[in-house]
Amino acid sequence: MTDTIEIRSLCKSFTVEGREHLVLHNLNLSVPANEITVLLGKSGCGKTTLLRLIGGLDKAYSGTISTPQKAKTAFVFQEARLMPW
């Protein structure tokens, strides 16, 4: 196992009002250790969905996501879910 996050043939969709919306389709990505990686894209393109999948917060997908065994995952939510304001 390497220190690289490997994503292969990743697909993720959501069902909204009875219609399926494909967010990630056949995504292949390698994220090397010790490098800065940036996700850019317009709102709704799947950036947060991808991060949730890598972080293990969502498990409903097809394809593979391989992370180093010693990897630690941290996540900062976009919404103030735990704060009283």
Protein Blocks (a to p, Z undefined) as FASTA:
>chain_A
ZZbdcdehiacdddeehiacdfbghiacdddehiacdddddehilpmmmmmmmnopacbd
gdjddddfklccddddfbdfkbcZZ
